[in-house]
């Protein structure tokens, strides 16, 4: 099975004239944004099963022009994979091999907070109160978005109680 990391990779496969399955995967890959609009949970399943390496590109690049879909996709992705995300992020401090994957997941979490701060400040404050959301990167984002409620939660988590008030 060929993993697609970008639409450019997909186009390259078509140009090489690969198998019918490869061409089908490319066609599906090109419509991924439309599929995400229809059903984020089903798109997550599809990407996980057939397009593993493409997940990161879809989340961090291809959905950028559709923030309302991107936030929904990230919400569904995080909820579906919460245990794994939490374990990887928390273990990365102690298990060096987990660091690259934890960095990728932290980018997803920070992007989610960025989008959520625009959509629902109260919800973003509730979300960042979870111990596995990275404090400093999220703090930078919520400060830039002037999301004072989430900022107070993160400052409190960072043990700066007086500043949180």
C-alpha positions, 0 to 999 in steps of 0.5 A, spaced: 500 500 500 502 506 498 501 512 503 500 519 500 503 525 504 500 530 499 496 531 493 503 532 489 504 525 491 497 523 488 499 527 482 505 523 481 502 516 482 497 518 476 503 520 472 507 514 473 500 510 471 500 505 477 495 500 479 487 501 478 487 501 486 493 507 486 489 511 481 482 510 485 486 512 492 489 518 488 482 520 486 479 519 493 485 523 496 483 529 491 476 529 494 478 529 501 476 536 503 469 534 500 469 528 504 471 531 510 465 536 509 460 530 509 462 526 515 469 528 519 468 521 523 468 517 516 473 521 513 478 520 519 476 512 518 478 512 511 484 516 512 487 512 518 485 505 514 488 507 507 492 514 507 496 514 514 501 518 512 496 523 509 493 525 515 498 530 518 498 534 511 490 533 511 489 536 518 495 542 517 495 544 510 489 541 506 484 544 511 487 550 512 482 554 507 476 551 511 477 553 518 470 550 520 471 543 517 478 543 520 476 545 527 470 539 526 475 534 523 480 536 529 475 535 534 473 528 532 480 526 531 482 528 538 476 525 541 477 518 537 484 518 539 484 521 545 487 516 549 493 515 544 494 522 544 494 523 551 499 517 552 504 519 547 504 527 549 505 525 556 510 519 555 514 524 551 518 527 557 520 520 559 521 516 552 525 519 547 522 515 541 515 518 543 518 525 542 517 526 534 510 523 534 508 527 540 511 533 537 506 532 531 500 531 536 502 537 540 501 541 533 494 538 532 492 540 539 495 547 538 492 548 532 485 546 535 486 551 540 487 556 535 481 555 531 477 553 537 479 560 540 475 563 534 469 559 535 468 558 542 472 561 547 469 558 553 470 551 550 477 552 549 478 554 556 475 547 558 479 544 553 486 547 555 485 545 562 486 538 560 493 536 563 496 533 556 495 540 552 502 543 552 502 549 556 506 554 553 504 553 545 497 554 547 498 560 551 502 563 546 496 562 541 490 564 546 494 570 548 494 572 540 487 571 540 485 575 546 482 569 549 483 571 557 479 565 559 483 560 556 489 564 558 487 564 565 486 557 565 493 555 562 497 560 567 493 557 573 496 550 570 503 553 570 502 554 577 502 562 576 496 563 581 496 570 582 497 572 574 491 567 573 487 572 577 
